[in-house]
Amino acid sequence: MNILIVLRKEMLEQWRTYKLLIVAAVLVVFGLISPLLAKLTPELLKAIPNMPPALALAIPAPMLADAVAQYVKNMSQFGILLALLMSMGSVAQEKERGTAAMLLMRPVSRETFLLAKFTALTITFAVSLVLAALGCWYYTLLLFQALDWGPFLALNGLVLVVFLDYIAMTLLCSTLARSQAAAAGLAFGGLVLLGGLGALPRIGDYLPGRLFSWGMALLIGKADPAWPALWVSLGLILVMLLVAGIIFRRQEL
């Protein structure tokens, strides 16, 4: 069976289970409110009752960099969490229900099965991120000034790479696990592991989380390249998908 047919089936499932709508809605909301939060937070702090005037005066006025930082923070938190939640049952759930065995009785290879799932999730997150980026750009224009399109596109491209790393990791966990609950446990364990490693000096410079700071630096005009982190991130996606394919091929459904 052609991979496009399996991909069509996966995209229909993304739509019918509302995954596409959920991811798009959440990312768009946080894309829209990021510049708004950056603009209003200093005013809200100043409005705290009994705040000393000197402290109120010390609160800096909101800047364009604050809107960018808020956008990156929201994507790095809620986007990654969505990547885990939307991917964790992709394989394990189908193994539990027996639908994976039924589909693989047809001329569909297990690698095609996994690749179609990864591609469908990639499309879902890419489309949702584009909508979120458009919302953020528009509100930033209204509240601050226009963001440069080139660096902003580069930032969102790097954000998407990070999302794909976590999607690939979760697909691997879902392939390893026999149940959706076990897949969820493994995926959150992987999240904690990557987060812990990313916080370590030197090691963090080679992990996906480093791409967020690079993207932000691009947008505010600072030179802070992280090419090693990009190549490692792309390599991790490939390795995790290959390992998932090898494991899935050896499993009995």
C-alpha positions as CSV (number, residue, x, y, z in Angstrom):
1,M,0.0,0.0,0.0
2,N,1.4,3.4,-1.0
3,I,2.6,5.6,1.9
4,L,0.3,8.4,0.7
5,I,-2.8,6.2,1.4
6,V,-1.6,5.4,4.9
7,L,-0.8,9.1,5.4
8,R,-4.3,10.0,4.3
9,K,-5.7,7.6,6.8
10,E,-3.5,9.1,9.6
11,M,-4.5,12.7,8.6
12,L,-8.2,11.7,8.7
13,E,-7.6,10.3,12.2
14,Q,-5.9,13.5,13.2
15,W,-9.0,15.4,12.1
16,R,-11.6,13.0,13.5
17,T,-10.0,12.7,16.9
18,Y,-9.7,16.5,17.0
19,K,-5.9,16.3,17.4
20,L,-5.3,18.8,14.7
21,L,-7.9,21.3,16.1
22,I,-6.6,20.9,19.6
23,V,-2.9,21.5,18.7
24,A,-3.9,24.4,16.4
25,A,-6.1,26.0,19.1
26,V,-3.6,25.7,21.9
27,L,-0.6,27.0,19.9
28,V,-2.6,29.8,18.3
29,V,-3.9,31.0,21.7
30,F,-0.4,31.1,23.2
31,G,0.9,32.7,20.0
32,L,-1.7,35.5,20.4
33,I,-1.3,36.1,24.1
34,S,2.5,36.1,24.1
35,P,3.0,39.7,23.1
36,L,-0.1,40.7,25.1
37,L,1.5,39.2,28.3
38,A,4.8,40.9,27.6
39,K,3.0,44.2,27.2
40,L,0.7,43.9,30.2
41,T,2.9,42.2,32.8
42,P,4.8,45.4,33.9
43,E,1.6,47.3,34.2
44,L,0.1,44.5,36.3
45,L,3.1,44.4,38.6
46,K,2.9,48.2,39.1
47,A,-0.8,47.8,40.0
48,I,0.0,45.6,43.0
49,P,-1.4,47.3,46.1
50,N,1.1,49.0,48.5
51,M,4.0,48.6,46.1
52,P,6.8,51.1,47.0
53,P,7.0,53.8,44.3
54,A,10.8,53.3,43.9
55,L,10.2,49.6,43.1
56,A,7.4,50.5,40.7
57,L,9.7,52.9,38.9
58,A,12.4,50.2,38.7
59,I,10.1,47.9,36.6
60,P,11.4,48.2,33.0
61,A,9.0,49.2,30.2
62,P,8.1,46.3,27.9
63,M,10.2,45.8,24.8
64,L,10.1,43.8,21.6
65,A,12.5,41.3,23.1
66,D,10.1,40.6,25.9
67,A,7.4,39.6,23.4
68,V,9.8,37.3,21.6
69,A,11.0,35.8,25.0
70,Q,7.3,35.2,26.0
71,Y,6.6,33.5,22.7
72,V,9.6,31.2,22.9
73,K,8.8,30.4,26.6
74,N,5.2,29.4,25.7
75,M,6.2,27.3,22.7
76,S,9.0,25.6,24.7
77,Q,6.5,24.6,27.5
78,F,3.1,24.0,26.0
79,G,4.3,23.0,22.5
80,I,6.5,20.2,23.9
81,L,3.8,19.1,26.2
82,L,1.4,18.9,23.3
83,A,4.0,16.9,21.3
84,L,4.0,14.3,24.0
85,L,0.3,14.2,24.6
86,M,-0.6,13.9,20.9
87,S,2.0,11.2,20.2
88,M,2.0,8.9,23.2
89,G,-0.8,6.7,22.0
90,S,0.0,6.6,18.3
91,V,1.4,3.1,18.2
92,A,0.6,1.6,21.7
93,Q,-3.1,2.4,21.4
94,E,-3.3,0.7,18.0
95,K,-1.5,-2.3,19.4
96,E,-3.9,-2.4,22.3
97,R,-7.0,-2.2,20.0
98,G,-5.6,-4.6,17.4
99,T,-6.0,-2.1,14.6
100,A,-2.3,-2.1,13.9
101,A,-2.3,-5.9,13.3
102,M,-5.4,-5.5,11.0
103,L,-3.7,-2.7,8.9
104,L,-0.4,-4.6,8.7
105,M,-2.1,-7.6,7.3
106,R,-2.4,-5.6,4.1
107,P,0.7,-4.7,2.0
108,V,1.9,-2.1,4.5
109,S,5.4,-2.3,5.9
110,R,5.9,-1.5,9.6
111,E,8.3,1.2,8.6
112,T,5.6,2.8,6.4
113,F,3.2,2.6,9.3
114,L,5.5,4.5,11.6
115,L,6.7,7.0,9.0
116,A,3.0,7.9,8.1
117,K,2.3,8.5,11.8
118,F,5.4,10.7,12.2
119,T,4.6,12.6,9.0
120,A,1.0,13.2,10.0
121,L,2.1,14.6,13.3
122,T,4.7,16.7,11.6
123,I,2.0,18.2,9.3
124,T,-0.3,18.9,12.3
125,F,2.3,20.7,14.3
126,A,3.8,22.6,11.3
127,V,0.4,23.9,10.3
128,S,-0.5,24.8,13.9
129,L,2.9,26.5,14.4
130,V,2.4,28.6,11.2
131,L,-1.0,29.8,12.5
132,A,0.5,30.6,16.0
133,A,3.4,32.5,14.4
134,L,1.0,34.6,12.3
135,G,-1.0,35.4,15.4
136,C,2.1,36.3,17.3
137,W,3.5,38.5,14.5
138,Y,0.2,40.4,14.1
139,Y,-0.2,41.1,17.8
140,T,3.5,42.1,18.1
141,L,3.0,44.5,15.3
142,L,0.0,46.1,17.0
143,L,1.6,46.3,20.5
144,F,5.3,46.8,19.7
145,Q,6.6,46.8,16.1
146,A,6.9,44.5,13.2
147,L,9.1,41.5,13.6
148,D,11.6,40.8,10.8
149,W,10.1,37.9,8.7
150,G,13.4,36.2,8.0
151,P,14.6,35.7,11.6
152,F,11.1,35.0,12.7
153,L,10.7,32.2,10.2
154,A,14.1,30.8,11.3
155,L,13.0,30.9,14.9
156,N,9.8,28.9,14.1
157,G,11.7,26.5,12.0
158,L,14.0,25.8,15.0
159,V,11.0,25.4,17.3
160,L,9.5,22.9,14.9
161,V,12.7,20.8,14.9
162,V,12.4,20.7,18.7
163,F,8.8,19.6,18.5
164,L,9.8,16.8,16.0
165,D,12.5,15.6,18.4
166,Y,9.9,15.1,21.1
167,I,7.4,13.5,18.7
168,A,10.1,11.0,17.5
169,M,11.0,10.2,21.1
170,T,7.3,9.7,22.0
171,L,6.8,7.5,19.0
172,L,9.7,5.4,20.1
173,C,8.3,5.1,23.6
174,S,4.9,4.2,22.1
175,T,6.5,1.5,20.0
176,L,8.3,0.1,23.0
177,A,5.2,0.1,25.2
178,R,2.3,-2.4,25.2
179,S,-0.2,0.1,26.6
180,Q,-0.9,3.8,26.3
181,A,-0.2,4.3,30.0
182,A,3.2,2.7,29.8
183,A,4.0,4.8,26.7
184,A,3.0,7.9,28.6
185,G,5.3,7.0,31.5
186,L,8.2,6.4,29.2
187,A,7.6,9.6,27.2
188,F,7.5,11.8,30.4
189,G,10.7,10.0,31.6
190,G,12.3,10.9,28.3
191,L,11.1,14.5,28.7
192,V,12.7,14.7,32.2
193,L,15.9,13.1,30.9
194,L,16.3,15.5,28.0
195,G,15.4,18.4,30.2
196,G,18.0,17.4,32.9
197,L,20.7,16.9,30.3
198,G,19.9,20.2,28.7
199,A,20.5,22.0,32.0
200,L,24.0,20.6,32.3
201,P,26.9,22.9,31.2
202,R,28.4,22.1,27.8
203,I,26.1,19.1,27.2
204,G,23.1,21.4,26.9
205,D,24.8,23.2,24.0
206,Y,24.3,20.0,21.9
207,L,20.7,19.2,22.7
208,P,17.4,20.4,21.2
209,G,16.6,22.9,24.0
210,R,19.5,25.0,22.8
211,L,17.6,25.8,19.6
212,F,15.2,28.0,21.4
213,S,17.8,30.4,22.6
214,W,19.4,30.4,19.1
215,G,16.1,31.3,17.5
216,M,15.5,34.1,20.0
217,A,19.0,35.5,19.4
218,L,18.4,35.5,15.7
219,L,15.3,37.6,16.1
220,I,16.8,40.2,18.4
221,G,19.8,40.6,16.2
222,K,22.5,38.8,18.3
223,A,25.0,36.2,16.9
224,D,24.5,33.1,19.0
225,P,24.6,30.2,16.5
226,A,24.1,26.6,17.7
227,W,24.7,24.5,14.6
228,P,25.9,21.5,16.6
229,A,22.6,21.4,18.5
230,L,20.7,21.5,15.2
231,W,22.6,18.6,13.7
232,V,22.3,16.6,16.9
233,S,18.6,17.3,17.0
234,L,18.1,16.2,13.4
235,G,20.3,13.2,14.0
236,L,18.2,12.3,17.1
237,I,15.0,12.3,15.1
238,L,16.5,10.0,12.5
239,V,18.0,7.6,15.1
240,M,14.9,7.4,17.2
241,L,12.7,6.7,14.1
242,L,15.2,4.0,12.9
243,V,15.3,2.4,16.3
244,A,11.5,2.5,16.5
245,G,11.3,0.8,13.1
246,I,13.7,-2.0,14.1
247,I,11.9,-2.6,17.4
248,F,8.5,-2.6,15.7
249,R,9.6,-5.0,13.0
250,R,10.6,-7.6,15.7
251,Q,7.4,-7.2,17.8
252,E,4.5,-9.7,17.6
253,L,1.2,-7.9,17.3
